[in-house]
Amino acid sequence: MASTSATYIGLLLLTGKSILAINRSRGDAAAITFVLASYLSLVQLFYCLRWFEASPQGSAARDKARLGVWLTTALLTAMFSWRVAAVMPWPVAAGVWFMGGSTIAGGFYALFLHRP
């Protein structure tokens, strides 16, 4: 299990950087919304990962935490793909979306379908 102090330091740095990004984005509602959604999704990911690590092997709680991890990472991947693709020419944007979709599908396979 990861160190609790390292987790708190990471969350503190994430919070500070998010506050700075919101401060720089004053007046741009879309940018502020993106920063807040990203921040809340990352906090949710930390929570789901901690829940996954604390759950006993093979339990229903662990399966729910695994689903939470995948949904949160899929959301973050889609959000960042959308943001990057918006500033790219269409062939590159299509590649960004393809890579994001492949990452989400690969994560689903690795977390739910692949059994070692």
Secondary structure, 3 states (H helix, E strand, C coil): CCCHHHHHHHHHHHHHHHHHHHHHCCCCHHHHHHHHHHHHHHHHHHHHHHHHHHCCCCCHHHHHHHHHHHHHHHHHHHHHHHHHHCCCCHHHHHHHHHHHHHHHHHHHHHHHHCCC
